[in-house]
Amino acid sequence: MLTDTHCHLADPVLNPNLPAIFADAAQAGVCRFIVPATQRSDFDAVLALARHPHVHIALGIHPWFAEAAADADLACLGTLLQQHPRALVGEIGLDFYGKQQTAAQRARQNELLCAQLELAEQHRRPVILHNLKATAAIVAAIRQTGFTQGGIAHAFSGSLEEARLLIGCGLKIGIGSLLLNPTAQKARRAAAELPLAHIMLETDSPFMLKNQTNTPANVRKIAETVATLRGIALTEIAAQTEQNVAQLLAFQTA
């Protein structure tokens, strides 16, 4: 069995076709899914997916929506985390890509991240972290808030040194669809060289694939690529990454 630890099944591109998406995933051996929210307006759609027995959800506000996020949105998130004790916190994080960002915009992202890390710590939930060109700031935010619940550094595309910093903060490293691009050298090196105990598999569907809709079934291709890069069997990749997912979700039965 394999798990897609990051798929946006509430997205309008995927949501109307869930029976077929689940069937295709099952045929590929992908039988569990973690679905994050990105803003308050999709909390309800993500919550609705929790009725599926193999779907685990996360609630949070993505850094792309930091400027529009209000205190009421954070209050809503806190209430929903209280009401849904099996929900992770995510997709949260920082996105510092692009020279057009102002210092004030980055500061607002950081403020929102810290507030959500504090909620996650309060409710003892792991997080799903978006990180683009912001590893040092994310590590600083984790240390500043005293966050200790772990989670996933999603869609990793950085250096081994960055990965080790994030692992030192208790995070697993999300290896995703970028790996299917033969020129993605940093992602491929991370998949090949990081300890397997610190790796998660994900698609970030429906995104990340050029000119086609990504789906959770592609986790199998990602797992096969990791196995090839490491020179080990697919069964070994599946066994260890599923153990990693079980550790991530252990809070649900604590």
Salt bridges, closest charged atoms under 4 A:
ASP73 OD1 - ARG40 NH1 3.10
GLU91 OE1 - HIS6 NE2 3.16
GLU91 OE1 - HIS8 NE2 3.49
GLU91 OE2 - HIS62 NE2 3.42
GLU91 OE2 - HIS130 ND1 3.11
GLU91 OE2 - HIS154 NE2 3.29
ASP95 OD2 - HIS130 NE2 2.83
GLU111 OE1 - ARG108 NH1 2.99
GLU193 OE2 - ARG189 NE 3.25
GLU202 OE2 - HIS154 ND1 2.63
ASP204 OD1 - HIS6 NE2 3.60
ASP204 OD1 - HIS8 NE2 3.17
ASP204 OD2 - HIS154 NE2 3.83
GLU224 OE2 - ARG220 NE 3.13
GLU242 OE1 - ARG32 NH2 2.64
